[in-house]
Amino acid sequence: MLRKVLVATLLLGAPAFAQDVPDLPGPNLVLDIQGEANGRVVIDLLDDKAPKHVAQIVQLATEGAYDGVVFHRVIDGFMAQTGDVQFGKPATLAEELAKLPKGAAEGTYKLHGMEIPAEFVSAGMGGSHLPDIPAEFSDVSFQRGIVGMARSQDPNSANSQFFIMFAPGDFLDGQYTVVGRVISGMDVVDKIRRGPAEQNGAVAENPDVIVKASIEAAAAVPATGEHRGRGSSSGNRHRAGRSRSG
């Protein structure tokens, strides 16, 4: 069984996304996307809710690790997943395969404790050169526009992959770490190329790609001195999944 499997129930419909979501203090992850979707997405990273996860995302984005990474699993009515910096870049996939130890059988590689044929090693099965991160669950609920970290069955296995919710998914609450929320460009997210439902949303052909990921400085605290806390988007718990989904 491949390492990263995102178990999810498809959600129907996508309620309107508020256009007045405030940019709270903390770094912003900016994604320039090309494909069926073309444009810029700005994600307010919640470093007060998941400081270790946010620090890892910031480091990877600053290194340019997310540049060229595809959206490898996109499920209509649920979420769009990306962030596999190891196997999610078509331009460097062969190079990354060459780094893996070869399996006993010809044409296989050792990965995640298994011997996997080369043709089955694909985006969604990798992470990054950084270590996995302990879970940082919070009170933030998985609503439309929320960004969560993907992981395997181990709650402490998030690494580099993340997903953006198309619709509410509070059945994910308390199971996966929320790292941010889209504050601009949700219209771009909505256009990301979907994968076939019968293949659990895997996008095998012409996936949309993050051509550039960058970090912007923290937002300014309002001049009045008022600080709006980063509670849940709609005040619930939270859950979601990582594939290094698979």
Secondary structure as UniProt FT lines:
FT   STRAND          28..34
FT   STRAND          39..45
FT   TURN            47..49
FT   HELIX           51..63
FT   TURN            64..68
FT   STRAND          69..70
FT   STRAND          73..75
FT   TURN            76..78
FT   STRAND          79..82
FT   TURN            85..87
FT   HELIX           90..92
FT   HELIX           93..99
FT   TURN            106..107
FT   STRAND          108..111
FT   TURN            112..113
FT   STRAND          114..117
FT   HELIX           118..120
FT   TURN            123..124
FT   TURN            144..145
FT   STRAND          146..149
FT   TURN            155..156
FT   STRAND          162..165
FT   HELIX           170..172
FT   TURN            173..175
FT   STRAND          178..184
FT   HELIX           186..189
FT   TURN            190..191
FT   HELIX           197..199
FT   TURN            200..201
FT   STRAND          209..216
FT   TURN            223..224
//
